[in-house]
Amino acid sequence: MKTIALIAGVIGVLLGGLWLLQGLGIAHVRPILCFANCTTMQGASSTWTIVGIVVLAAGVRAIFYSRKRRSGDNGRMSN
């Protein structure tokens, strides 16, 4: 379960960071797959900034969860 959380967290951090930078107008990425009349995003977007922050924070939280030890473990082996 923690491995899945780590993978999801890394993906969340990468996508959230990209969406945050795009929302702030710092990064400009051309659409890769387009099924409708797609256009490149022009300028800053508060929607994508907020989405980026939320996904980035969720990714960081998932990474911390995956790296956290169980309480009571303390590195001792139980018999």
Stockholm file with secondary structure:
# STOCKHOLM 1.0

chainA/1-79         MKTIALIAGVIGVLLGGLWLLQGLGIAHVRPILCFANCTTMQGASSTWTIVGIVVLAAGVRAIFYSRKRRSGDNGRMSN
#=GR chainA/1-79 SS CHHHHHHHHHHHHHHHHHHHHHHHTSCCCCCSSCSSSCCCCCSCCHHHHHHHHHHHHHHHHHHHHHHCCCTTCTTCCCC
#=GC SS_cons        CHHHHHHHHHHHHHHHHHHHHHHHTSCCCCCSSCSSSCCCCCSCCHHHHHHHHHHHHHHHHHHHHHHCCCTTCTTCCCC
//
